Amino acid sequence: MNEFENALPSGGPAKPVQKSTIPQEKIPRCRLFLLLTFGWCLLFVDNALWRSPAAGLTFCIITWYILLYFWKGKTLLKHSRPLLFVNLFLALTFALGSNWYFRFWNLLALVILVPIHLFSDASLLPWWNPAMPLERMQRFLRGLFGNLWSTFAAMSPLSKKGPSKHAAALIAGTVGSLILITFLLPLLSSADALFAAATADLQNFIRSHFTDALGNLFWALLLTPFAFSLLYSLGVQRAEPPKARTLPAADGLLFAALLTALDILYLFFLAVQSAGLFGGPAYLAERNIRYADWARSGFFQMVGVTAINLSVLLTSLTFSRKGEKSWKIVRILAALLTAESFTLLASAAWRMTLYVTAYGLSFKRFMTYWGMVMMALFFLAAAVKIAKPDVHFCRFAFPAALAGWLIINCIPVDYLVSKNQVDRYLNHESFAIDIHYLTYSLSYDTLSQLERLDPYTYLSKYQGDWLSHADEPLSSLLEQRKDTARRQCRDWRSWSLSAYLAAR
């Protein structure tokens, strides 16, 4: 049992602690972890706050969980172990890959998943409840801002006698003085040329040795109260049991009317679209439609349409009043909408395949395939809910979403895209290749495939006016990209395995 739980009143769940003091016997441990929290904040500022996500951010997330383990003990491992694995895996991706798209979305995922995991033991809502993410984010914000007093309480002296009561004030005053001097010196120098000349050597010394360090120290001091407030709340805060809520129910005829309209619309749409799918170029030419234009248009819209269908479907199943005759009609119409949505996804996949066959693979097209697979899995979960209304949709959807995202992170998408493009060019299936897209828009994983092209005679055909080297040899472009990878690998904070392999 966590030692902070001993200070809590017994007799069931308690409200979050409102006291603004820490028991005297807890102060030494809190003071130790306050110092460790400050060290972590300093590490975070130096490695992740102002840098592109890479190995530095991976190290920060891992050290945060290590700090949390020593704070909470084995209770950290008793709740949501799969989510802990997911968070650590996503943190590791920053040190492995270099695709900016995956880095952005992995960072956004961690911003959501880490708070959910931290308060897994505090939340009483089951993980498959749709309101669970909002509830845990609220507790995360409460922990981040609700115990700021704990930082100052942890610095309080153990006794009123002796020099210890002045130590914290002296240290804070010294650090604050250094920060103020660092920021005020340039201002005073710009206001008086004589003062600037007199302090030139001092300013150069500070600028070369202490500017970055003092800046990091300033931001670390600013972040420490919030980080320690969050850490403290994880040791003392308990959750109140959520109040029982009953979902409002509406007449099923309302949703039956909506589903009927959608079903009829999609039946008409699929009938028209099947003529283009099976009629081929000749059928489209009779209507003055180019087959290539028809094939490449619409699959992104179809993915959006299926997302709307899924929302309407789940809303109808959740809020329709059970036990009425209209409930059976809603389930039948929902099953028809599910079948039509599967057909729409299959049609979108077919048209996407036609377009990829003609123009090759790109990162966006690859991710569209992945999105269609995920939507198919969600509709499969919806089909299960139609058959068994008591089944929770999120019980299947949440794990499927996390598993799908982990799998796509394990697939070398950029490598596969560049291989497809280079193969098509070398096999004369395509007479042009967008070198700048493959070189600069994607990760370093494309370089190994671009080296298969002739580095001396090949000139890029990219027509972008914003590039002054539009006709630069491929060898020069690849060398520039490798130089960038080498610079990133010189600093462990910006290191990644993808950059390391490219630098070799």
Secondary structure by P-SEA (a helix, b strand, c coil): cccccccccccccccccccccccccaaaaaaaaaaaaaaaaaaaaaccccccccaaaaaaaaaaaaaaaaaccccccccaaaaaaaaaaaaacccccccaaaaaaaaaaaacaaaaaaacccccccccccaaaaaaaaaaaaaaccccaaaaaaaccccccccccaaaaaaaaaaaaaaaaaaaaaaaaaacaaaaaaaaaaaaaaaaccaaaaaaaaaaaaaaaaaaaaaaaacccccccccccccccccaaaaaaaaaaaaaaaaaaaaaaaaaaaacaaaaaaacccaaaaaaccaaaaaaaaaaaaaaaaaaaaccccccaaaaaaaaaaaaaaaaaaaaaaaaaaaaaaaaaaccccaaaaaaaaaaaaaaaaaaaaaaaaacccccccaaaaaaaaaaaaaaaacaaaaaaaaaaaaaaaaccccccccccccccccccccccccccccccccccccccccccccccaaaaaaaaaaaaaaaacccccccaaaaaaac
